[in-house]
């Protein structure tokens, strides 16, 4: 999973906080949709010049560093899951939990290759989320290559993201996603020596820009 982890986006850079700053090039045309937030580190320095006080500030974008730290934590978490003993059937949900908690997603899924389709195999979610209907819908779906986010990842062979699944054309689980306020999503291929074994997917209650 190490190569897959390096391609999984984190919601970090699209989540505003008290320590984040954002900017948009066109304030009059859908300003908020053009905004991309970033985490910054601000350093202040004061210099006395006679009766005057000169203040200098240095602003550094630390978003890439924080993203790298999250991915490194995800690798450690996944390695720890593999090292722990336990029933094999519990392995996939624990791996999904490790990825979601490390990267900041609320729900994770594993879609297993079965003949010429992808079928829902397992999921994990944060305790505050109740994805019962969403999971039920997922269990009844089979994605062929090129169809749906998992199917498009299968065809592309790389990680893909969706800014807002509720606005995504052709997202067949949009109604169920709206019921639990899922917005952004990403998916990534999982491979073994024999080839593609499945697709991992993460979703969250935020909009990705």
N, C-alpha and C positions, 0 to 999 in steps of 0.2 A: 504493500500500500504506500510505500514511501514516495514513489514517483507520482502517485495519484494525489497525495496530500499537498505536494508542491503546486498543484493546479487548482485546488479548491479555494474559491474566494471567501473572504471573511466579511461580515457586515461592518467591520470596524470603521472603514473609511467613509461609509455612508450614514453613520449614526452621529448626530450632533450631541455634544455634551458641553458642560461648562468650560471645558478646556479646549474646545475646538473652534476653528474659524472657517468661514466659507466665503466664496465669491462667485459672481455670475457675470458673464459678459454682456448680457442684455437684460436690464432690469425691467423693461417694459413689455417684454414678450415672454410670458410664462417663466417669470424669474425663479420661482422655487424649483421648477422642473430642471432648470439649468444649473442649479447649485450642486456642487460637490464638496462635501465637508472633509476636513483633514484635521488630524491632531497636531497641535503645535506645542513647542516648548519655548517659553519666553524667559530670557535672561535680562535683568536690569542692572545697570551700573551708573553710579553718580560720581561726577567729578566737580570739585569746587574750583571756581575760577574767580578769585577775588570775592566780590559780594554776590556773584552769580553761582547758580548750581546747574550744571549741565547733566542732563539725564540721557543715557544711551540705552537703547533696547535692541536685543538680537532675537529674531524669531526664526525658529528652525522647524521645518516640517518633519515630524518624527513618525508619520504614518507608515512609511516603508519598514522602519525598524520595528514598530509594534506588530505589523503584519508578519514579519519574519519571526518574531518571538512567539506569536500564536501558532505558526506552522511548526516551529521546533517543539513547542509544548504538545502539539497534536502527535508528532512522531513519537515523543516519549510516552504519551498516553497509550497509543496503539501498541507500542513495543511491550508495555507493562501488561496489557490485556493478553497478548500472546504468551507472555511468560507465566501468567497465573494459571493454575489448574482449574478445571471446571468442565461441565458437559459441553460437547461440541455444539449442541443446538442453541446454547446460550451465548456462543461466541459472537455471532453477527450483531445482535442487539447491543452487546457491550462495546463492540468496535464502533458502532454508530453513536453510542453515548459518548465515547471518548472523543470522537471527531467533533460532534456537535458542541459539547461542553468546552472544548479547547478553542474552537473557531467562532463560537457565539451564535449557533443556529438552534432553533426551538424544536425542530423535527428532522429525523433522518430516516431514510428508507434504503432497502437493498432490493434491486430488481434482478432476478436470476434468469440467465439464458436458458430457455426451454424450447428445444427444436428451433424454430425460426421466429420466436417471439421472446419478449421480456415479460416475466410475470413477477408480481409482488411476492416477496419472500419473507421479509421481516422489517420491523420499524422500531424506532425509539422516539420518545418525546419528553419534554420537560413536564414535571408534575402539574404545572398550572394549565397545561393544554389538555383538551379532551378531544382527540382526533377519531373518536369511534366511527362517525359517519364517513369521514375522509378515508380511514383505513378500509372500511367496508366497501366503498366505491373502488378503491385501489385493488382489492382482492379480486374483483370481477373484471378487471381490465387486462388485456394482453396487448402489448405494444410491439408491432412489427418494426423492422429497421426503418428509420426515417420518420416515424410517427410519434408525436408527443415528445416531451423533453428527454426521457430515457432513450427513446428510439432514435432521436436526432443525435444524441451522444454516441450511440452505437454506430451510426453511419459515419459521423465525423471523426470518431476515434480520439476525441479530446474533450476536455471539460467545457461546458456551456453554462451560461447563466440567463436568468429571466428577471427583468427589473420588477415586474408586477404580474403575477400569474392571473390576477383577477381581470387584467386588461389584455392578456395574451390571447391572440386569436388562435382558436383550436385547442385551448387548454381544457380538456374534457372534464377535469375535476374542479373547474372554477367555482361552481356553486358550493360544493363541499368545502373548498378552501376559504371562501368568503365567510362561511359559518364560524370558522375558528380564526378568522382574520389573518390568514397566511397571505403574504405578498411576494417577497423576493424568494427565488429558488436557484439552486445550481445543481448540476449533476456531472459525474465524472466516470470514466471507464475503469473497471477493475479487471486486471489481466493476470493470467497464470502462464506457466510454460506452454500450456496447450492453446492459449489464445484468450479471447474475451470470455470471462466467466459471469459477468454481470455489470450492473451500473449502480453506483451509489448516488443518492440524491439528498440534499439538505434544503430545508425551507425555514423561513422566519417571518415574523410579524413586523417587517420593515420594508421599505421600498428601496431597491438598489439603484443607484445612479451611476 
